[in-house]
């Protein structure tokens, strides 16, 4: 009986010390004058990195099974993220699925009927961004080829 009482007291003291340790360092971190500045910079960098294009690497487009698996995964991930309220990432995954889709027009028609109008408009905007990035990359590649020929 006395042994379990001692163990209980030791566990209570250890828990209290751990909680005090957490509170102390949280207080120290929050009082750091550079904390908010670093936090804002980290959030800004994360936001810029997230809006620079598809974060997911596209599959080998010559492997039909891999493309199909990627397509289904991106559709499921996009739908679940949108249902959970993460519209931006959900739209990004749906856009990835449209990029590899063999019949993007039909998929867009289905998505237009099933998605809310605001989400579908965001999806179209994202696809235009991807198209602009792709055309910019193509222009750069053509310019490099022209430079090589000269």
N, C-alpha and C positions, 0 to 999 in steps of 0.2 A: 504494500500500500504506500509506504513511504517512498519507495523507488519511483513509482508512477507519478507521485506528487512532485518529486524533484525533477523528473523529466518534463513534466508540464510547466513548471516554473522556468526551467532552462529554455524551453521552446518559446514561452511568452517573452522572455528577456531577449532572445535572439530575434524574434519577430519585431519587437519594439526597436531594437538597434538597427535592423535592416530598414524599417520604415523611416526612422530618423535619418539614416544615411541617404535614402532616396529624397527625402524632403530637403535636406541640406544642399545636396548637389543640384536639385532642381531650382532652388532659390538662388544658388550661386550662378547657375547658367542663365537664368532669367535676368539677373542684375548685371550681366556682362553687357557693356555698352555696344559691343559689336554683334550681339546675338540677333537682334532684329534685322540689322543690315545683312548679315550672312543668310538669315532665313529668307529675306526678300530676294536676294541674289540667287539662292538655290531654287526658289519657286519660279523665278523668271527664267532661269536656265532650263528647268524642267518643262516649262510651258513652251519655250522656243523649240526645244528638242522634240516635244510632242507634236508640234504643228508643222514640222519640216517635211512631212510625208509619211508613207507607210512605215511603221516600225517593224512590221513583220516582213521577213525575207520571203520573197516569192519562190515557189517551187520550180523545179526543172520543168519547163513547159512542154518538153518532148515526152515526158513520162506521164501518160494519161491517168494512171492510177494515183500517182502522187498529186496531180492537179485536182483530181476529183476529191481525194481525201482532204486536201487543203481547202477546197471550195466549201465542202460540208462543214469543216471545222470553223471556218471564218463566218459562215452563215449562223451556225449555232452560237458561237461566241458573241457575235454582233447582236443577235436577238436577245440573248440572256443579259448582256450589258445594258441594252436599251430598257428591258423590262425592270432591271435593277435601278434604273435612273441615271446610269452613266452614258448619256447620249453621245458625247464626243467620241469616246473610245468605241462605242457600239457602231457608230456611223463609219468610223475608220475601218473596222473589221468587215462591215458590209461592202465598203468600197473596195477592199482587197478582194472580196469574193467576186465582185463585178468585173474587176480587172482580169481575172483568170477565167471568167465564165465564157463558154462557147457561144451563148446567145444572150448578150447583155441587154438587148432591147426588151426581150420577153421577161427577163428577170426584173428589169426596172419597172415594167408594167405591173408585175405582181407586187413588187415592193410599194409602188404608188398606191395600190389598193389596200395594202395591209398596214402601212406605216401612217402615223399621224402626219398631217401636211407639213408641219414645222420640221419634223425629223427628215422627211423626204426632201424638203428644200435644202436642208443642211447636207444631205447626202449628195444632191446634185452639185452644190457648191464645192464639196470636197472632190468630186469627180472632175470638175473643171480645174481645180488646183492641180490635181494629178496630171491632167492633160496639158496644162501649161508647163509643168515641170518636165514632162516627157518631151514636149516640143522644144523646150529650151535645151535639154540634154542632146536632142537630135541636132539642133542648130550648132551646138558646140562641137559635136562629133563631125558634122559636115565641114565646119570651118577648119578643124584639125586635118581632115582629109585633103581639103584644098591647099592648106599650107604644105602638106607633105608632097603634093603633086607639083608645087611651084618650085 
